[in-house]
Amino acid sequence: MDEYIKEMKKTCTPKMSFEECELAILRQAVDETEAVKQTEIAKSDDVKKMIKIVETFLRDTGNVCYGGTAINNILPEESQFYNRDSEIPDYDFYSPTPLAHAKKLADIYYEAGYTDVEAKAGVHKGTFKVFVNFIPMADITELHPDLFENISKDALVVDDIKYAPPNFLRMNMFLELSRPQGDVSRWEKVLKRLTLLNQHYPLHNKHCYLVDFQRRMDSIQGTPENSEKIYYITRDFFIENLCVFFGGYASSLYSRYMPPSQRRLVRAIPDFDVLHDDPDKCGEELVARLTEKGFANVTLKKHSEIGEIVPYHVEIMVSTDTIAFIYRPNACHSYNELFIRDKQIRVATIDTMLSFYLAFYYADRAYYSHFKERLLCMSQFLFMVQQKSRLAQNGLLKRFSIKCYGKPPTLESMRSEKADKFKELKKKRNTEEFEYWFLRYNPGGSLEARATKQALPEKEVEATPEEESLKAKKTKRSTRRKRRTRNQSRLYG
């Protein structure tokens, strides 16, 4: 009884009732028990061998690790946040061929003597998970070949394993913090890791004072007056259409919060990057508006997405000069609103802007490659604004805004897409396309790819021949039992 009272004093507060105190003690006991179990698993020779296998696989394939394990492993030992004695690292890595690599890694584990091995398609298209003894050992995600090549060039190598460059890791975290409709329960953890990464790998370029934040206009109908006219027509058009600004114009608005010596003076040059749900329609209407105002050779050019990092976008040109890019958001990106001369303007938060700028930096397109220094310096400038105003949670500087623009894919929509895809591919089970969507690969069992029942309504899952055979046997046994029961009732009834 004395021990129980001591435990109550340690865990409970004076404001707690007896029942609340008892529950607090119970929760503490549960946490301690789980921690002991987790430590035993993490320290086991079996798990250590499993970790060595995935690390060797990363070295051999040259795939690029990202996520929490990557951030942890590139930090100095004293700043690392994972405890290897009690936590099993879950390796997330990029691959240009994730399906083949998931199956290959599963085969390696099976050949090493592990029987409970499974590689399966994740809910998110292009991601594959490898489980060993029911422990998640790897998440392998497809990355566009151009992006993969670019991040591989800049990757940090620790113990012969490639880790995504700090700016790419930073981009992923800014992206997560800019999505209020995403998993906001992760934000605290993400911000802590971002702060550590910024401390040890600061975003810095000493030559940024030489870099112009705006694209040069070389051929806009000859005169500065025309350039300025296009600037105001385009800016006002985007404001009217409720676009979200995140390019050079948006950066100029943030520069007002910097000391005068560090502000970037922005001239009235048409240089815009905006978000709009329908870039084609928005772009066509802008072309019509400029043409109506007397400008010739106004054209629209379409650009495909680059993986899931850079969304579909259109480019608006006057003669040979680019005046704007309009992007279709592939998530719900946070923004703030401000009024300038009675006009309500939507401006992306700094996290949203940084996620786009750093994505463009690694995209292999000529219209980004020519401005790599500019993208990095704009990112550095915005980062400085953010650091100087970290606690200013109002107006343009409000960081964690709940206002966002764009329609993100939901778990339900992804499952619905998979259900539709299953109907389309269910008669093509032995194809690579079916495996890409519905992989469920067990090296020790029959080699088959089939849809997971969690992703599909039960009636939509088509049984395999083996399942049909088993079902038929069960039906026969059930029929025989029913007959015996009826016969017995006749005998003894």
Summary of the structure (lengths in Angstrom):
residues: 493
radius of gyration: 28.5
end to end distance: 62.0
largest distance: 107.4
contacts: 1445
relative contact order: 0.10
helix: 52%
strand: 16%
